[in-house]
Each structure stands twice: as structure tokens, then as C-alpha cells.
Amino acid sequence: MLLFGLLFVAVFGGAVAESPRERTSLNAGWRFSRFTSNPDSLSYAALKQWILPSSNDFITREKYQRPSGTPPGSDVEYVQSSFDDSEWDPVNLPHDWAIKGPFGAPGVSGSEGKLPYNGVGWYRKTIALESEDVKSGKQLYLDIDGAMSYASVWLNGILVGGWPYGYNSFRLDLTPYAKSGKNFLAIRLENAPNSSRWYPGAGLYRNVWLIKSNAIHIAQYGTKVTTPSVSAEQATVDLNVIVENNSNSSKKVDLITEIYELDAATGKAVGSTKARFDSLSISVAGGTKQVLNSTVALTNPKLWGPPPTQTPNQYVAISTLSTGANGTVDQYETRFGVRTIGYDGTKGLLVNGEPVYVQGVCNHHDLGSLGAAFNVRAAERQLEMLLEMGTNALRTSHNMPAPELLDLADRYGIMVMGETFDTWKTQKVVNDYHLLWDEWHEADMRSYVRRERNHPSIIAWSIGNEMPDQSSAAGATIGKELQDIARQEDGTRQSTAGLNNAGPTTELAKVLEIIGLNYQGEGKGNSWTSTYPTWHNAFPNKMIWGSETASTVSSRGTYLFPVTPNKTAIVGGAGSEDNAKQYVSSYELYHPSWAASPDKVFEQQDNFPYVAGEFVWTGWDYIGEPTPYDTQSRSSYFGIIDLAGFKKDRFWLYQARWRPEVPVAHLLPHWTWPNRTGQVTPVHVFTSGDEAELFINGKSAGRKKTEKSSYRLRWDNVTYTPGEIIVVAYKNGEKWAEDARKTAGSAAKLNVTADRTTISNDGYDLSFITIAVQDEDGEVVPEASNSISFSVSGPGEIVSTDNGDPTDMVAFPSTTRKAFSGLALAIVRSKPGSSGSIKVSASSNGLTGGEVTVQAG
Ligand code: GAL
């Protein structure tokens, strides 16, 4: 899956050239310990003067100077190689120290997921370096894709630097502290309590890399590729390369860059050179950086664009840096796409000139029971299901994602709103980002834009979400500063923010390039008064979108009665929730006071056709923020897909609207109600058809037509009798789709299936195993909650189990899990380097067990 420890190898002029640059994974073989109270005398305040210089590449004000003298921490035993850490946990990265639980961590609210993310964590590892790596003229960097949070790093007992914002990536220069032979790396992280509105995760939760290069090399995020003009015949490709010379003498370098097509599946250059920039030469003085610019014409470009109407083609620019004496000194790959983006006040978003309606979702960064620990396959699975639903856009709410998520978005053609902050200068929680604001916001914004600017999937920058400062004059100044940073680093995308309170007359509104409205566009709660028209009148040329919509809440497979007759209803009313169990009805009509049902959002979007689309809150459930049970439960109810990855009914409501070509007919509720015989049990159908007929035990309950903007048909007066309900949907008078629900018998057996039965043995790849509790005839028992035990044999392990129930307080690694609404999930991971059959078995008292075999190799 990931290419670890490989030299960069590229097709170059027909031959294969090896880059002197090496990028090695440092994920394996760490020792870790967490402390609930501070185990050392250290704090960010004490280390800050040594950490701030880590941001120097991303600030325009005066650079920070590293204080002279011995930096703090050298006397702490954990930074010393002699410390005996044999009692500490052996861990591999990405690692989220809190995800194993248990739930109910002292001092951690339901909003934060009840998991022990707080405290201090230390990670320790020995790395071996050759004398070649540390000789004069060589450079060593540590690249950390994300560390939660307040990271500080020691090499061989010396504090190197760090980065406090847990979502951002950062690089530290190890060169001055490295030596030949064994080197000792120690990393301290600290998460204050009350530092997040959701579950942030904890630890070294993304990839960590060691970069070896020559002292003269292409800088971190040192290329920028843009395509200022694009036609079917030709694209102009502009290239900008920053060459960094860390040696103490001036160097003359030559730069050649060639463009190849990128094979999305392998991530490699394929075929012959498609274009070649003129070779450039420059002298770079020791200790400085120089920028080289060039332009080339690419003929018959294959454009990048979102499916289904466009194709996400990609290119890679391979830049080779050489000096007369030493030949090739660096080679650097920049993946990019050829495309144009337009933002129109009336037509909405234009990709390559074509209006593309934004069918987006917001997602948090966690990956369910895997926690914040990034995993490419788990993220890919999230995107695959969203694509199946018709999603074409993603908002990385409310922070920077793992870099690999953007690679996946490029590959699948998913458009991304890249977001940086949930808080500016004014806090939402006590230990929020406001504490870092003054010293870090420029570096965090600038480094993120620089990191991601070549991804064709990024279509907009979001500089913040529902910032308490959005309506103040100070907020407008901040907004302008952040937007200017995005312009300086990128210049090709517009910026936006999620505004929940600001109106068209607020100063920030005048600044923002795209108007992003959270909930106010469709009208909050019971109100149908939309603010779209006033915004559009005030800024007719600015694009407007629903940067956050819906926030519908539901518990998968749970249906409660009576059902509201309205199109949208604030949760809390009759039939919306079961307070004893903390479940919300899955008729998909209920939401908190600021929010709306999907049905209402669709109608309002269609009422104002200049709106460019929406980002639904949320695509997937996430850990924390379990509204409306913020204190009791541990994960959200907002997802269209639950935490385990099982589709809630809403999935088909969105699919019906977003993929009108797919014959969707989806019936709810289930039809196994032993205690409801003779009672009114409304039947709803989500359909992409324009008409449907419902049959109850073979008898028609009538044929109904959908209305404009509606994908839901309701038969609200159906009386329950056991048996079968069938719906037949029609489109333009022709039969279009069908669905059925049968009354299930009692639970008899477990049906075990894998999303993939062949996985890589790289130690990262996953198979997601679904267990359905079925009756004798194979019908899923809809309210089954049988306790299921999992076991595994062969070269794999069960990483976690889940069922999508936000109230389940059994820790995620448990191999016993109750089914929720008939389903449970086990996540199986391959063991690195071991091939063979992984057998996953599931058993439950009184039921026939099941198993599935997954091949790892
Ligand atoms: C929004 C907020 C999101 C999430 C959501 C829940 O106001 O931006 O982060 O909290 O509410 O409905």
C-alpha cells in the first residue's frame, strides 16, 4: 500500500534513475508510555523558545532564533538512550494511544469521546545511521505527518524542535544533532483536557519519515505546479521550484523537469515524457534558497475532473537537480492535475468550464474504531462508500487531514474543501487553538497550503469554521490575513469559511471570496426562512454554498413511533428518541435546533438555484459529539454512514438525489414488530423514481408520486401485520426499482462476509468483516443484539470491533461485541511480511457460527 523505505525511482529519459533523496518510514519499533500527570518537569511554556524556530519556513515576520546554551529536557531520563523502557508498550505507528480505551476516562466528556486522550505521552526509538548519512554535505530531516499534540522532539538528548497544532504536518532538521551509528529519538506529546469539541485522538497518529538528502536539494513542499490556461489542445503548465542550499558554499545547479502521466493505481510515472521544461541553471549561495520558474505547453492534456462526467487524470512532474561535479544531487516528484476551477455567483462551481453541483459531505479525521491512527485502506473505504452514494466533494472538517487522504481524493476525483481551524483568537473550549493563535496561525495556515497546493482535488481553502470572532471587526482582519496567505502560497483557489452567525453586512463577509453558510441557508430548525437570498443580493458575483448542512441525527435501524408528519423536526418531540436507550429514530427527519432534515435542505437548495451545492454534516459518524446525548454516549449520531461503516437509511435518500441514474427504492422501517400488530406503523420509501406503489402482504396500499425536490414517499397510515411489504418504484411510467422487507423469525445463525478477501501483507492493509445475525431463511433479524465472539487464525489480527451503536461502552479492541440492529464489524489487519490464509470466525451462544477466509500476500 505505502511505499516504505524505497529510494525514489523514476522513469527518466527512458532509463531508470535513482534519486539521491531517500525517504524511509520510521513507523516500526517504538516504545510508548502515557502519563496522566506530568512525569517530567517539562511544559510547552518551558520549551517554547526552542520550538518556535520550527515554524521559520512559514512565517514572513522576523525569524525565531534558537536560544543559545543547553536546551531544556536533556536531563529528563526519557530522552536518554540509557533509560530502561522495556516496561513500556511496544508500538508501531500510526498509533493513537487513546483508542483502546477504556471508555469513561476520568475528566473526558462524551463530546470528546470518553477516551483517555489527555495526558503526556512519550515515544522512544533508536535509529541507525551510516557514516555516509552524516558526513558534511548531507542533510537529515524528520517529517511528522501529524502528532497529537504539542510535540517536542529530542535527538541524542538535545531538543531539536516541535510543533504544537496536532493536525498539521511538520519537518525538523536533525542534521546538527545526528551521528554515525545508533541515534536516539524521543518525542513528548501533551494533550490538555478540554482541548477539543470532539475526539482528537492522541499520539504519533500519522506516518513518520526520515528524509536523507544532499545539503543542496529541493525544499520541503518546494514545488508549485499550476495550469493557468487549459484547452483540449493545450495546457500551459507553470512550474516554480525552491532550491535550498544548506551547505556553506555557493553551488551552481541545473534543473530539468519532465512531465509524465501518472498511473493512479501504482502512483508511478508511466509512458514517455509528455513535456519537458527548459533546463534552468542558477547559483545558490550557501545557507539560502532560490526560486526557479518555468513554463511549458502540454499538448492534448488529459484533464482532471470529478466523475461521473469527468475523469481524474493525473500527471507527475519529475524534477532533477544536478551540479557539474556531482551529477544528480536531488530528484523530486510533484503530482498534479490539469484542470481549471471557476467560481460563479449564479452558475456555481465550474470544473473545466462545466458546472458541477457540489454533492459534498463533511468528515472528521478519525476512522471509527481505529481512532485517529491513519490507515490508507480505512480512509479509502470511507471514500468508496461515499462515492457509491454519489458524493463528489469532501470538507476536511475542521482541520488538516493526513496527506494520503488528498492522494486518495486526487485519485478518485473527489473535490476537497481543505480546512484549517475550528477556532481563531476566541476559544470554543478552554484549551483550544486560541492559546496558540498569536504565534502559530500564520505557520499553520501557510504550511498547510504549501503542502497541498499541487493536489487537483483541492478546490477551495476554508480558513475556519464557525469562529466566535466571525462577526467582529477583528474577525475580518484575521480572515483577510488568512485568505492573503492562501493567495500568496497558492493563488489559484478561492477561500471560504463556515459562517453560522455572520450576515451579509458583517465585515468578514465582504472579505471572503466564497460565501460558506452553515445551516442558515436552509433556515435553522423549524424556520424555513433562508438567508441565501439576502447573501446573493448583497454579493451577486460571489459563489455561495452550504458549507455545512443537515446535521440529521439517527441510530441505524432504530424506528420509533409516532413519526412526525412534518418534513423536518427538532429532536426531542414525540417519537423522535428513546431517552432510556439514547437512540434517535431512523426515519431520518430529526435534528438539533440549528439543523435540518435532508428533505428540507434539498428543497431549499432547489429554491435557490444559484447555490453551488452543499457539504452534509456528516458523511460518516465520528467519535465524540454524540448530540443529543452529549454526556451519555461516545460517538456521533450525525453520520449518513455509522461508525462501523454500515449504511443508515439516509444513505439511499442522498443516493436517490445525487445519482438519479441509479434505480433506488429503499423501504423503511424493517417489518419485524411482534408488539405492533394492529398499530399504525408508517412506511417510507426513498426513491430516485417519480412514483411508487406499496404492497402490504400482496395488497396495494396505493400509488404515490414524488413532488419536486422530494425523494421520499410516505404511507403514514399503514397498520402493521406480519408478513412482507414490497415497493415498486416507477420512472416515466416504466418500472424502475423494487425493495422488500419481510418479517424475520428468531435469530438462528451468523453470516460472515469480508469487504475484501485478498489483502496485502504489508502490515497495514485491512479487511472489514461484517457479521449479520440471520434467521433460518437468511433474513437479517433487525433488532438482534446477540453477543458475538471473534477469533482469528493465520497471519492476521483483529484490530478492533464495532457495531455502529454510539452508546456501546465496550472498548474497541474487544473480540466480543454485541450486534446492533442485527450487524457487527470486525477489522482484520495483515501481519507484515507473512502470507497465507487468515481465517476469521464468529460465534454466538445458541446460533450457528460462521467464518470467512482472507488471503494475505
Ligand atoms: C456545527 C459545527 C460542527 C458540528 C455540528 C453539529 O455547528 O460546525 O463542528 O459541531 O455543528 O451539528
Residues whose N, C-alpha, C, O or C-beta is under 5 A from the ligand:
A	BS01	GAL	E466 S551
